[in-house]
């Protein structure tokens, strides 16, 4: 039952089920992969299954232990993330002990949202690293007697946020694991963790969420219309986090703006492209511009698939792609896609936005022909 909360990731779920069934559970795991694909969600559900009173390869979801996990208030399960450093906090202090009531309430509110939606991205303002006291608390809690069955599970979310002291402290814990204790680290930046930490964990790689699975989830659980869900799933690149961000913007309007940019780039009127560059590059929100360029990539891929395989869909966006192919049958679409990817890379290096877009327009026209797209 519990595994149903995780979108896709069938390979990972089967691996964890086998560990539960065979009772061959490692003392430490590293769940790694890109952001927003369900690493924390899987860690929580694995912890639930490890403590389920029925002791099967799937949590029942009904026993008192499973119910406690619903609110992340299970005494055997600790969720660790970046926290603020309290005023006057010293090594060895309770990680929450020197925080203000407001700061503690903010943390608990984030946990509440995480319990309600395991894909929730915890965000505590100004909390930039996992501090050593949070890691030392693992050792202290591990030494305490258990009042319930199961295993003590410590989930270290975004483990790459550990500072140097916290990393070294965790390494000592991994070298001398306590019995009946499981550590689960999650990260989207495995290369930032100490090699010695990696070597002491069982590594479990997570895949981007399948487009169909993500679309189905958006329809069933978020109430999104099928057409919008399909578009969001394509643009999200396998990330639930990115899908949620996309739902907060006017995707169709942004998509239309990149199609207009493409039209202008292929026209013979310089004034059109300068107008579209000004529109697309307005403001300094590079995240929004990267999203727009990703949409342009998607549009070009659709045109490529339509030309090479004859596949098509419905809606005016597909009509745009068909019209483009009719007018530019010999367009070098792979080269155009590469130009967009280069532009995204330059965007992330803080290159001047109008310069990026001007160069992209030139490359797009060079990849096609001089004929105007009507």
HELIX and SHEET records of a PDB file:
HELIX    1   1 UNK A    2  UNK A    5  5                                   4    
HELIX    2   2 UNK A   10  UNK A   22  1                                  13    
HELIX    3   3 UNK A   39  UNK A   51  1                                  13    
HELIX    4   4 UNK A   64  UNK A   69  1                                   6    
HELIX    5   5 UNK A  101  UNK A  116  1                                  16    
HELIX    6   6 UNK A  132  UNK A  143  1                                  12    
HELIX    7   7 UNK A  159  UNK A  161  5                                   3    
HELIX    8   8 UNK A  164  UNK A  175  1                                  12    
HELIX    9   9 UNK A  190  UNK A  192  5                                   3    
HELIX   10  10 UNK A  195  UNK A  198  1                                   4    
HELIX   11  11 UNK A  211  UNK A  222  1                                  12    
HELIX   12  12 UNK A  226  UNK A  235  1                                  10    
HELIX   13  13 UNK A  240  UNK A  247  1                                   8    
HELIX   14  14 UNK A  251  UNK A  265  1                                  15    
HELIX   15  15 UNK A  270  UNK A  280  1                                  11    
HELIX   16  16 UNK A  286  UNK A  309  1                                  24    
HELIX   17  17 UNK A  316  UNK A  327  1                                  12    
HELIX   18  18 UNK A  333  UNK A  347  1                                  15    
HELIX   19  19 UNK A  353  UNK A  367  1                                  15    
SHEET    1   A 5 UNK A  77  UNK A  80  0                                        
SHEET    2   A 5 UNK A 152  UNK A 156  1                                        
SHEET    3   A 5 UNK A 181  UNK A 187  1                                        
SHEET    4   A 5 UNK A  28  UNK A  32  1                                        
SHEET    5   A 5 UNK A 202  UNK A 205  1                                        
END                                                                             
